[in-house]
């Protein structure tokens, strides 16, 4: 479905070539309105921002939204596993999905980078794409809700993805803190002197979504 490709481009760093092609991207969504839940209408606020603001401001907004705010990270497994070892195993599982369809993920980005994942969905059969979207929707919806709370028009892309998902999004369990220094800074040692990361870890739910950021996205439709 070309809709996934459009979503992939819109969530990529704003480049002049695709910003200039916004009418073509919007037309691609309109052409698939019958199967994408009228995504063009849902994304109207985001398209309006892209059309109204100069390139430099679009770049600044993107960096502030995704690069400087970890809660909006476009890496799926970061929201599930944080920096734990489980993230690596999840990456391998996702790569296996990519390899199953001969998708070349040997690029600059990690396998769980959302624009890369969406590009992959645009290249495989629609039924398979929707199943994988359903696996990932819990994380995607969580990102979208955080963006929405912060008033970001990028939230519209994630809402459109929710509308396409065959399953309803469930709430996520927060991932473990990244390291001992961060844990101590946030919580400090317990009253008995036990450092926080040495306490038994609570169970972290695993979301089986396909999953480093080094890819140059192909902007052709």
PyMOL commands that set and color helices and strands:
alter all, ss='L'
color gray80, all
select helices_A, chain A and resi 2-10+16-19+22-31+39-42+44-52+55-67+70-72+78-81+86-100+114-123+126-149+155-164+180-186+196-198
alter helices_A, ss='H'
color red, helices_A
deselect
rebuild
show_as cartoon
